[in-house]
Every structure is written in structure tokens, then in C-alpha cells.
Amino acid sequence: QVQLQESGGGLVQSGGSLRLSCAALGDSLSGYVTGWFRQAPGKEREFVAAMRWTGGTTRYMNSMRGRFTISKDSAKGTVNLQMRNLEPEDTAVYYCAAGRNLIMGVTHSPSSYNYWGQGTQVTVSS
């Protein structure tokens, strides 16, 4: 069982930046595909980005490409989500998820992942 923990959420003004981090407690995310999702109140969970650790292949939700960047920290075994030019519409709880042996074509689907974090709140004020 892999326990994931997100960190780095908070309150930021419109146009600001935040960097989220996903860690596997007592373990490393190396060897996993890690995805970031978000869920705003009253809305469905939405795919943000995903990365395959081996090789570094990435995938993004089209609307977030260019503003959000997913990356890995090999020294820490974590996967990060750098968010820039944040807008109030980005306000949501952000979750990281991990799974093994996922093909990139299914990384947008929450059901593809075996492990989930508890989420971290991101609030963007106007």
C-alpha cells in the first residue's frame, strides 16, 4: 500500500504561482505514473497532468498546458506541479494519484490509478 501526501497548497492572488508536491510516504514515486487531478465544489474530479517517472513522459489537460508544469525531483522521489498565472477558476482541491504500468493514454482517467492522496486546497482570489 502506497500512501501519498500532497503539500504546497494555499491562498494566492490571481496571477500568482504555487508549487505542489506529491510524496509517497516512506517510499519513492520512481517506477510509477503520477497524476494530478483537481476537484472544485460541485464539480467532477478533473485531470490536470500526469508523468511517467521512467523516461519523464508527460501529459496535460489542454487548457492547462503552458501554465502548469509537472516534473520530478529525483533526489526526493517526489513529483511536483508548478502552477503559474493562476486564476480564480483554478480554485479546487488538488489531488495526486499514482499507479504502475499505466499507458499514457489512460492517465486522464481517475479510475486508472491505484493510490490517492488526501488532497491540498488551492484558493485563488480575484
Phi, psi and chi 1 to 4 in degrees:
 res  aa     phi    psi   chi1   chi2   chi3   chi4
   1 GLN       -  127.2 -174.0   76.4   10.1      -
   2 VAL  -102.9  126.9  176.2      -      -      -
   3 GLN  -102.4  123.5  -74.0 -173.5  -70.4      -
   4 LEU  -104.6  145.3  -58.2 -179.1      -      -
   5 GLN  -136.9  126.1 -174.8  169.8   63.4      -
   6 GLU   -93.7  151.2  -55.9   93.1  -19.1      -
   7 SER  -148.6  163.4   60.4      -      -      -
   8 GLY   103.8   -2.8      -      -      -      -
   9 GLY   -71.5  172.3      -      -      -      -
  10 GLY   162.9 -164.9      -      -      -      -
  11 LEU  -103.7  131.0  173.6   63.7      -      -
  12 VAL  -142.4  151.7   64.3      -      -      -
  13 GLN   -80.9  156.9  -71.6 -171.8  -28.4      -
  14 SER   -54.5  133.0 -178.2      -      -      -
  15 GLY    93.5   -9.1      -      -      -      -
  16 GLY   -82.4 -176.6      -      -      -      -
  17 SER  -131.3  153.4  -60.9      -      -      -
  18 LEU  -143.8  152.6  -80.3  174.9      -      -
  19 ARG  -124.7  117.5 -178.2  170.6  172.2  -91.4
  20 LEU   -95.9  150.6  -54.2 -177.5      -      -
  21 SER  -131.4  143.2 -176.2      -      -      -
  22 CYS  -121.4  125.1  177.6      -      -      -
  23 ALA  -124.2  146.3      -      -      -      -
  24 ALA   -96.4  112.6      -      -      -      -
  25 LEU   -61.8  125.2  -60.0 -177.9      -      -
  26 GLY    71.1   11.9      -      -      -      -
  27 ASP  -148.8 -166.9 -158.2  -19.1      -      -
  28 SER  -134.9  152.9  167.7      -      -      -
  29 LEU   -85.4    3.5  -73.7  168.9      -      -
  30 SER   -63.7  136.4   61.7      -      -      -
  31 GLY    91.7   -5.2      -      -      -      -
  32 TYR  -108.4  161.4  -72.6   89.4      -      -
  33 VAL   -95.6  127.9  171.2      -      -      -
  34 THR  -114.5  132.9  -58.5      -      -      -
  35 GLY  -119.9  152.1      -      -      -      -
  36 TRP  -114.2  134.3  -76.8   98.2      -      -
  37 PHE  -129.4  164.8  -67.7   79.1      -      -
  38 ARG  -142.7  154.1   68.4 -175.3 -173.6 -177.2
  39 GLN  -141.5  118.2 -171.0  164.9   18.4      -
  40 ALA   -91.9  157.1      -      -      -      -
  41 PRO   -55.1  130.1  -26.5   35.3      -      -
  42 GLY    77.2    5.7      -      -      -      -
  43 LYS  -120.7  163.4  -65.2 -171.6  176.8 -179.3
  44 GLU   -77.2  158.9  -68.2 -173.3   -6.4      -
  45 ARG   -64.9  134.1 -165.8  163.0  -65.5 -168.0
  46 GLU  -121.1  135.7  177.9 -178.2   40.8      -
  47 PHE   -69.5  138.1  172.1   70.9      -      -
  48 VAL  -113.0  -57.3  174.9      -      -      -
  49 ALA  -164.7  161.3      -      -      -      -
  50 ALA  -147.3  155.2      -      -      -      -
  51 MET  -143.8  136.0  165.9  176.8  -87.2      -
  52 ARG   -91.2  123.8  178.6 -175.7  -56.3  -79.1
  53 TRP   -59.5  -50.1 -174.6  -80.7      -      -
  54 THR   -75.3  114.6  -56.3      -      -      -
  55 GLY    94.8  -22.8      -      -      -      -
  56 GLY    74.0   18.4      -      -      -      -
  57 THR   -61.5  136.3  -54.9      -      -      -
  58 THR  -124.4  161.1   59.7      -      -      -
  59 ARG  -146.9  142.2 -178.0 -178.9  179.7 -174.3
  60 TYR  -131.7  150.5  -66.1   91.4      -      -
  61 MET   -65.4  132.9 -179.2   73.9  169.9      -
  62 ASN   -54.8  -39.8  -75.3  -20.8      -      -
  63 SER   -69.9  -14.5   60.2      -      -      -
  64 MET  -106.3  -10.2  -60.7  164.1 -160.3      -
  65 ARG   -61.2  133.1 -173.0 -177.6  -62.6  -85.8
  66 GLY    97.6  -30.0      -      -      -      -
  67 ARG   -98.9  -33.9  -69.1 -164.9  -56.1  126.2
  68 PHE  -110.2  141.0  -68.6    7.2      -      -
  69 THR  -133.1  125.9  -57.0      -      -      -
  70 ILE   -98.7  139.9 -170.4  169.6      -      -
  71 SER  -153.7  167.0   64.0      -      -      -
  72 LYS  -116.5  151.8   63.4 -176.7 -179.5 -178.9
  73 ASP  -113.0  100.2 -174.8  -33.2      -      -
  74 SER   -64.1  -32.7  -63.7      -      -      -
  75 ALA   -67.8  -35.4      -      -      -      -
  76 LYS   -99.0  -13.7  -63.5 -179.4  179.4  179.0
  77 GLY    70.9   27.1      -      -      -      -
  78 THR  -113.2  163.2   60.2      -      -      -
  79 VAL  -120.9  131.3  173.5      -      -      -
  80 ASN  -112.8  156.5  -56.3  -44.1      -      -
  81 LEU  -129.1  107.3 -176.3   69.4      -      -
  82 GLN   -88.4  124.0  177.9   69.7   49.7      -
  83 MET  -118.0  126.5  -54.1 -175.4  -66.7      -
  84 ARG  -122.5  162.5  -59.2  178.0 -179.6   86.0
  85 ASN    47.1   49.3  -64.0  -36.3      -      -
  86 LEU   -66.9  146.2  -74.4  163.1      -      -
  87 GLU  -123.4  157.1  -56.0  164.1   -6.8      -
  88 PRO   -53.4  -30.3  -29.9   37.0      -      -
  89 GLU   -67.9  -12.7  -67.4   73.4   22.3      -
  90 ASP   -83.9   -4.8  -65.0  -45.6      -      -
  91 THR   -62.6  125.2  -65.4      -      -      -
  92 ALA  -177.6  170.5      -      -      -      -
  93 VAL   -87.8  127.3  177.3      -      -      -
  94 TYR  -103.2  130.6  -76.3   69.3      -      -
  95 TYR  -118.0  144.1  -61.2   89.8      -      -
  96 CYS  -107.2  152.5   69.2      -      -      -
  97 ALA  -141.7  153.5      -      -      -      -
  98 ALA  -139.3  149.4      -      -      -      -
  99 GLY  -157.4  156.8      -      -      -      -
 100 ARG  -101.5  151.7  -72.3 -167.3 -176.9  -88.0
 101 ASN    58.7   34.3  -57.8  -41.3      -      -
 102 LEU   -88.8  138.5  -56.3 -177.8      -      -
 103 ILE   -83.4  147.7   61.0  172.7      -      -
 104 MET   -61.2  -24.5  -64.9  -52.5  -72.8      -
 105 GLY   -66.5  -17.4      -      -      -      -
 106 VAL  -110.7    6.6  -58.4      -      -      -
 107 THR   -72.4  -10.0   53.6      -      -      -
 108 HIS   -81.4  -12.3   65.3  -73.2      -      -
 109 SER   -97.6  122.0  174.3      -      -      -
 110 PRO   -56.4  -31.8  -26.3   35.3      -      -
 111 SER   -71.1   -9.6   62.8      -      -      -
 112 SER   -76.6  -16.9  -62.4      -      -      -
 113 TYR  -100.1  145.0  -63.6   86.0      -      -
 114 ASN   -93.2  -28.7  -57.7  107.8      -      -
 115 TYR  -128.4  142.3  -51.3  106.7      -      -
 116 TRP  -135.9  146.9  -72.1   84.7      -      -
 117 GLY   -85.7  177.1      -      -      -      -
 118 GLN   -82.7  -15.9  -65.7  -62.7  -51.2      -
 119 GLY    97.9  154.6      -      -      -      -
 120 THR  -134.4  135.6 -174.8      -      -      -
 121 GLN   -80.1  131.6  176.7   69.8   46.0      -
 122 VAL  -119.5  122.6  170.6      -      -      -
 123 THR  -123.7  125.7  -57.4      -      -      -
 124 VAL  -113.7  119.2 -175.5      -      -      -
 125 SER   -93.8  148.9   62.3      -      -      -
 126 SER   -88.3      -   57.5      -      -      -
